[in-house]
C-alpha cells in the first residue's frame, strides 16, 4: 500500500500484527507499543503519511522512513510509567488494511494459542507479553528504569534526510500532507529569513519591521523568531494558575510572552517559533504535564514547574529550517505564565417569540 492523508483503513487483528513482529515486538526496527493493541479491528482515517519525521534525540534534523503513516491516535503513556507527552503514534502499513479489503483464503485464524505455537516453531512473531516486556529495562531503582518506545527508538527505524532533498516536498504535496499554498508560504518565509534576517545582517531590524507590517495587513503571523526582553541572567517569572483539563484559556500576545523569556526560555522551557501562530487564541486545557520520558536517555523526567498541553495546539513545522512540514504534530507545551483564564460565557436562553 501507499496510503495518503484522508484514506480510510482498518487496524489488523491482534494475531496478524503479532505475527509480523520480531521477538522484541518490532517490525523493521519500529516498536509496536502495547497500547496500540486496543485499536485492533477499529477503523481510522489516515491523518498524515509518515514518510519523514524529526529527530528530537540527536541535533534536530529530518529523518526518512518507509511504509508508515500516522492515524489520529496518540500514546496514552500507560505502558511507559505514565508519560504525559501524548506523542502521535507511528503505524506500519503492514499493520493496516484498506476497509474495502475482503477476507481471503489467507485469513489468519483467531485462535491465539495456535498462532503463538506456530510462531515459536517457526521462530517468527511474538506474544503480547513480549510486546509488554519490550517497553523497558528495569533498574534496581525506579530512576534507573530505561523505557523504549517509538520516540526513544526513532533513530533505529529511520535514516538521515537532508533538508535540500526536493523529493520530500514533492511527497508532502502528493500524499495530501501539505497544501501547495502552505509549501510556498513556508519557503517564502525561509528565503526571507536567510537572505535578510540573519543575526549579523544589517537589514535585520528594518526587515523584521517590514515583515510585521505586511503580515499585519494580510492578517498573518508576525515574525516568529525573536528573543525575550529579559536581561541575561534575570530570572523568568513563575505563574501558578493550577489549570485543569477542560478549562478555557487565552494564550497571551507574542509581545507579552517575550517579556517572560530570557533568550527563548522560561525556566528551561523553550518558546519556539512554531508557538507564535497560536498567540491570542482561545483553547481548552487538555492536560497538565508533570512527567515525561527523556527521549535521549529513555528515563523518566519530572518537571519542577508543570507545563500545560492545549487541545488542537501542536507543532506544524512551518518555520523549521531542517524539518519543514514534519507530520509528527508534537503537542506544544505552555507555561502558565503565557496563559490567562477565560470565563465561560453563560448560555443565553431564548424566550418564546424572540427573534434569532
TITIDO-320546 format. One record per residue (C-alpha): x, y, z; residue number from 0. Coordinates in nm, 3 decimals, padded with zeros to 5 digits. Layout:
<rs>
        x        y        z  seq
        X        Y        Z  NUM
...
</rs>
This chain:
<rs>
        x        y        z  seq
   00.000   00.000   00.000    0
   00.090   00.364  -00.044    1
  -00.159   00.535   00.181    2
  -00.242   00.904   00.159    3
  -00.389   01.151   00.403    4
  -00.765   01.101   00.416    5
  -00.766   00.730   00.325    6
  -00.970   00.500   00.549    7
  -00.804   00.194   00.697    8
  -00.872  -00.080   00.947    9
  -00.615  -00.189   01.201   10
  -00.543  -00.559   01.152   11
  -00.623  -00.814   01.418   12
  -00.402  -00.866   01.719   13
  -00.295  -01.206   01.586   14
  -00.199  -01.072   01.244   15
   00.007  -00.792   01.393   16
   00.187  -01.013   01.647   17
   00.292  -01.244   01.363   18
   00.453  -00.950   01.183   19
   00.683  -00.867   01.477   20
   01.019  -00.998   01.586   21
   01.084  -01.123   01.939   22
   01.141  -00.766   02.055   23
   00.799  -00.656   01.932   24
   00.934  -00.464   01.632   25
   00.888  -00.450   01.258   26
   01.179  -00.306   01.061   27
   01.307  -00.164   01.389   28
   00.982   00.017   01.474   29
   00.833  -00.084   01.812   30
   00.471  -00.191   01.826   31
   00.360  -00.046   02.159   32
   00.116  -00.225   02.394   33
  -00.149   00.048   02.386   34
  -00.177   00.003   02.009   35
  -00.343  -00.334   02.067   36
  -00.663  -00.162   02.179   37
  -00.706  -00.023   01.828   38
  -00.710  -00.366   01.659   39
  -01.016  -00.410   01.439   40
  -01.107  -00.041   01.451   41
  -01.128   00.195   01.154   42
  -00.948   00.525   01.122   43
  -00.881   00.795   00.864   44
  -00.513   00.840   00.780   45
  -00.401   01.169   00.936   46
  -00.069   01.205   00.753   47
   00.171   00.987   00.558   48
   00.475   00.942   00.782   49
   00.735   00.938   00.506   50
   00.956   01.164   00.717   51
   00.983   01.288   01.073   52
   01.204   01.496   01.302   53
   01.490   01.371   01.515   54
   01.442   01.500   01.871   55
   01.725   01.288   02.017   56
   02.029   01.399   01.820   57
   02.078   01.755   01.695   58
   01.742   01.844   01.542   59
   01.723   01.723   01.184   60
   01.496   01.543   00.940   61
   01.468   01.164   00.921   62
   01.324   00.941   00.649   63
   01.116   00.626   00.699   64
   00.920   00.395   00.472   65
   00.577   00.235   00.459   66
   00.440   00.426   00.757   67
   00.152   00.659   00.841   68
   00.003   00.850   01.132   69
  -00.357   00.786   01.233   70
  -00.531   01.017   01.478   71
  -00.404   00.807   01.767   72
  -00.171   00.918   02.043   73
   00.023   00.735   02.312   74
  -00.157   00.735   02.649   75
   00.166   00.660   02.838   76
   00.013   00.378   03.046   77
   00.279   00.130   02.937   78
   00.556   00.384   02.992   79
   00.537   00.491   03.354   80
   00.256   00.741   03.294   81
   00.447   00.962   03.048   82
   00.223   01.261   02.964   83
   00.374   01.373   02.631   84
   00.095   01.212   02.422   85
   00.311   01.152   02.115   86
   00.145   01.075   01.782   87
   00.179   00.703   01.709   88
   00.355   00.563   01.400   89
   00.181   00.279   01.216   90
   00.344   00.048   00.965   91
   00.123  -00.009   00.660   92
   00.165  -00.384   00.722   93
  -00.046  -00.336   01.039   94
  -00.332  -00.180   00.841   95
  -00.564  -00.272   00.557   96
  -00.796  -00.066   00.337   97
  -01.151  -00.102   00.465   98
  -01.270  -00.238   00.131   99
  -01.028  -00.531   00.158  100
  -01.228  -00.855   00.177  101
  -01.150  -01.161   00.380  102
  -00.947  -01.406   00.173  103
  -00.834  -01.764   00.193  104
  -00.524  -01.635   00.371  105
  -00.732  -01.515   00.664  106
  -00.546  -01.580   00.987  107
  -00.723  -01.790   01.250  108
  -00.817  -01.606   01.565  109
  -00.703  -01.896   01.780  110
  -00.431  -01.727   01.986  111
  -00.270  -02.040   02.124  112
  -00.231  -02.199   01.781  113
  -00.075  -01.884   01.640  114
   00.172  -01.845   01.924  115
   00.269  -02.212   01.900  116
   00.329  -02.176   01.525  117
   00.537  -01.861   01.585  118
   00.752  -02.048   01.837  119
   00.807  -02.339   01.599  120
   00.894  -02.118   01.303  121
   01.092  -01.868   01.509  122
   00.877  -01.574   01.395  123
   00.626  -01.344   01.559  124
   00.590  -01.267   01.928  125
   00.329  -01.269   02.203  126
   00.152  -00.981   02.373  127
   00.372  -01.047   02.676  128
   00.679  -00.995   02.456  129
   00.541  -00.658   02.347  130
   00.493  -00.555   02.710  131
   00.837  -00.677   02.817  132
   00.998  -00.474   02.538  133
   00.872  -00.146   02.682  134
   01.154  -00.103   02.933  135
   01.461  -00.240   03.105  136
   01.409  -00.232   03.480  137
   01.684  -00.096   03.701  138
   01.746  -00.156   04.067  139
   01.557   00.165   04.139  140
   01.274   00.334   03.951  141
   01.510   00.613   03.846  142
   01.729   00.356   03.671  143
   01.448   00.220   03.451  144
   01.502   00.285   03.080  145
   01.190   00.298   02.863  146
   01.190   00.204   02.497  147
   00.908   00.346   02.285  148
   00.875   00.475   01.930  149
   01.009   00.816   02.037  150
   01.322   00.683   02.208  151
   01.396   00.434   01.928  152
   01.326   00.670   01.639  153
   01.687   00.678   01.507  154
   01.675   00.296   01.481  155
   01.389   00.278   01.232  156
   01.470   00.596   01.035  157
   01.757   00.721   00.819  158
   01.901   01.075   00.776  159
   01.712   01.310   00.545  160
   01.877   01.626   00.412  161
   01.661   01.938   00.407  162
   01.761   02.006   00.046  163
   01.623   01.673  -00.080  164
   01.342   01.808  -00.300  165
   01.171   01.468  -00.322  166
   01.039   01.501   00.034  167
   00.849   01.820  -00.050  168
   00.701   01.659  -00.359  169
   00.579   01.374  -00.141  170
   00.445   01.621   00.117  171
   00.217   01.755  -00.155  172
   00.132   01.434  -00.342  173
   00.047   01.250  -00.020  174
  -00.200   01.518   00.082  175
   00.002   01.605   00.393  176
   00.052   01.970   00.298  177
  -00.119   02.206   00.055  178
   00.077   02.375  -00.223  179
  -00.001   02.713  -00.068  180
   00.148   02.607   00.267  181
   00.464   02.485   00.095  182
   00.506   02.808  -00.098  183
   00.448   03.023   00.210  184
   00.697   02.816   00.407  185
   00.973   02.861   00.154  186
   00.893   03.228   00.111  187
   00.945   03.275   00.484  188
   01.271   03.078   00.486  189
   01.405   03.269   00.186  190
   01.321   03.600   00.352  191
   01.481   03.489   00.678  192
   01.807   03.364   00.531  193
   01.851   03.647   00.282  194
   01.772   03.944   00.504  195
   01.726   03.835   00.863  196
   02.049   03.660   00.952  197
   02.160   03.754   01.303  198
   02.453   03.959   01.179  199
   02.275   04.109   00.881  200
   02.247   04.488   00.870  201
   01.893   04.465   00.737  202
   01.769   04.256   01.029  203
   01.570   04.514   01.228  204
   01.411   04.706   00.935  205
   01.339   04.379   00.757  206
   01.156   04.247   01.063  207
   00.959   04.572   01.082  208
   00.861   04.540   00.717  209
   00.770   04.172   00.764  210
   00.536   04.258   01.054  211
   00.375   04.543   00.860  212
   00.296   04.323   00.562  213
   00.172   04.037   00.781  214
  -00.045   04.279   00.977  215
  -00.218   04.396   00.660  216
  -00.296   04.043   00.541  217
  -00.385   03.906   00.884  218
  -00.071   03.692   00.903  219
   00.165   03.593   01.183  220
   00.432   03.842   01.298  221
   00.795   03.748   01.258  222
   00.821   03.440   01.483  223
   01.193   03.432   01.570  224
   01.254   03.689   01.839  225
   01.441   03.675   02.168  226
   01.285   03.758   02.502  227
   01.313   04.103   02.654  228
   01.454   03.997   02.994  229
   01.818   04.083   03.055  230
   02.068   03.799   03.059  231
   02.072   03.621   03.393  232
   01.747   03.780   03.507  233
   01.508   03.516   03.649  234
   01.198   03.443   03.445  235
   00.857   03.489   03.610  236
   00.659   03.197   03.751  237
   00.279   03.192   03.744  238
   00.076   02.916   03.909  239
  -00.282   02.912   03.778  240
  -00.332   02.543   03.867  241
  -00.506   02.496   03.533  242
  -00.702   02.173   03.497  243
  -00.820   01.974   03.191  244
  -01.130   02.128   03.033  245
  -01.064   02.485   03.144  246
  -01.072   02.759   02.883  247
  -00.763   02.978   02.843  248
  -00.636   03.254   02.617  249
  -00.277   03.248   02.501  250
  -00.120   03.587   02.566  251
   00.011   03.805   02.286  252
   00.355   03.742   02.140  253
   00.482   04.065   02.296  254
   00.354   03.969   02.642  255
   00.518   03.627   02.621  256
   00.850   03.778   02.513  257
   00.851   03.972   02.840  258
   00.866   03.638   03.029  259
   01.165   03.498   02.837  260
   01.536   03.505   02.896  261
   01.663   03.444   02.545  262
   01.399   03.197   02.423  263
   01.346   03.019   02.754  264
   01.125   03.035   03.060  265
   01.266   02.818   03.339  266
   01.416   02.575   03.090  267
   01.112   02.552   02.860  268
   01.168   02.678   02.507  269
   00.924   02.919   02.345  270
   00.988   02.848   01.979  271
   00.868   02.995   01.653  272
   00.608   02.723   01.599  273
   00.413   02.850   01.901  274
   00.376   03.207   01.773  275
   00.078   03.144   01.535  276
  -00.130   03.038   01.836  277
  -00.074   03.361   02.030  278
  -00.400   03.539   02.113  279
  -00.610   03.227   02.053  280
  -00.855   03.067   02.296  281
  -00.820   02.694   02.366  282
  -00.914   02.430   02.621  283
  -00.662   02.271   02.852  284
  -00.602   01.909   02.755  285
  -00.369   01.802   03.033  286
  -00.101   01.912   03.277  287
   00.249   01.782   03.213  288
   00.449   01.692   03.522  289
   00.649   01.395   03.392  290
   00.769   01.267   03.059  291
   01.024   01.028   02.912  292
   01.351   01.193   02.812  293
   01.383   01.063   02.457  294
   01.762   01.080   02.460  295
   01.807   00.871   02.777  296
   01.482   00.675   02.796  297
   01.448   00.775   03.162  298
   01.150   00.943   03.325  299
   01.193   01.315   03.392  300
   00.989   01.523   03.635  301
   00.917   01.890   03.570  302
   00.993   02.134   03.852  303
   00.733   02.372   03.707  304
   00.441   02.193   03.535  305
   00.351   02.278   03.177  306
   00.014   02.263   03.002  307
  -00.096   02.098   02.677  308
  -00.386   02.261   02.492  309
  -00.636   02.087   02.265  310
  -00.552   02.122   01.896  311
  -00.224   02.304   01.958  312
   00.079   02.124   01.814  313
   00.391   02.186   01.609  314
   00.311   02.228   01.239  315
   00.675   02.272   01.130  316
   00.613   02.593   00.940  317
   00.934   02.771   01.043  318
   01.183   02.488   01.097  319
   01.488   02.512   00.872  320
   01.580   02.144   00.863  321
   01.245   01.974   00.922  322
   00.988   02.171   00.726  323
   00.638   02.020   00.719  324
   00.723   01.732   00.953  325
   00.393   01.541   01.003  326
   00.469   01.430   01.360  327
   00.246   01.701   01.516  328
   00.413   01.708   01.858  329
   00.198   01.880   02.119  330
   00.328   02.223   02.223  331
   00.398   02.277   02.594  332
   00.292   02.603   02.755  333
   00.395   02.776   03.075  334
   00.102   02.908   03.277  335
   00.280   03.246   03.264  336
   00.191   03.251   02.893  337
  -00.179   03.186   02.954  338
  -00.478   03.350   03.119  339
  -00.811   03.203   03.222  340
  -01.120   03.282   03.015  341
  -01.463   03.269   03.177  342
  -01.720   03.051   03.012  343
  -01.996   03.264   02.861  344
  -02.334   03.161   03.007  345
  -02.579   03.021   02.758  346
  -02.844   03.277   02.657  347
  -03.195   03.139   02.690  348
  -03.425   03.237   02.406  349
  -03.770   03.348   02.517  350
  -04.077   03.249   02.322  351
  -04.130   03.482   02.030  352
  -03.773   03.616   02.048  353
  -03.601   03.674   01.716  354
  -03.280   03.488   01.626  355
</rs>
